[in-house]
Amino acid sequence: MVIREIKALLDAQVLSGEQMLDHEVEEAFASDMMSDVLAFANPHCVLLTGLCNPQVIRTAEMLDVSCIVFVRGKPLDSEILNLARAREMCVLHTEKGMYTTCGILYSSGL
């Protein structure tokens, strides 16, 4: 599935990395605990999280995450967005909750 499809399925906004929308991804990982992301997520996944702090960007960078989807409509501060843009990371933002987001992506084959 390409990130553009994820954006459409989740009615998400692109906040950073629009050039990555045609990037292919094969799996997603959902967590609000970055220690779990570091321990269990695979590289090049889509990271789904409700945690809104700069540590998410740093963790995603370490794992070479393809895209971060911030869920629950939580606002992101400029520090998070500036870090993502500086690293040319794809960041999406959706109003949907974590459970709903996971269900939509799973039922669509991700």
C-alpha positions, -999 to +999 in steps of 0.1 A: +000+000+000+013+035-007+012+063+018-013+082-004-038+054+001-033+056+039-039+093+038-072+087+019-084+059+041-078+078+073-090+112+060-056+125+071-038+157+065-002+157+053+019+179+077+053+170+063+069+149+036+044+152+008+071+139-016+068+105+002+032+099-006+040+074-034+063+054-011+053+017-007+048+003+029+040-032+039+032-030+076+021-006+104+030-005+141+008+012+167+021+024+201+022+054+224+053+039+241+085+047+221+104+019+240+080-006+225+085+010+191+123+006+194+119-030+207+093-044+183+087-022+152+103-031+119+121-006+097+101+011+070+068+006+087+041+032+093+041+043+129+007+051+144+008+070+177-011+094+199+021+106+216+029+141+205+064+150+215+098+153+196+109+119+208+085+103+183+104+119+154+138+109+169+126+073+174+111+071+139+144+084+125+164+057+143+142+030+128+139+045+094+101+046+097+084+054+064+056+075+078+042+087+111+005+090+116-006+110+146-040+099+158-068+113+179-066+147+164-041+159+189-024+191+181+013+190+172+036+218+182+061+235+159+091+217+174+077+183+163+069+196+128+102+214+124+121+182+133+101+161+109+106+186+080+143+189+087+145+151+084+122+150+054+099+126+072+063+120+061+039+130+089+001+125+086-025+137+111-060+121+116-089+128+138-096+090+141-086+071+172-059+045+174-083+015+174-103+028+144-071+037+125-056+002+131-089-014+120-092+006+088-056-002+078-058-038+087-091-044+069-075-027+038-046-051+038-019-033+057 
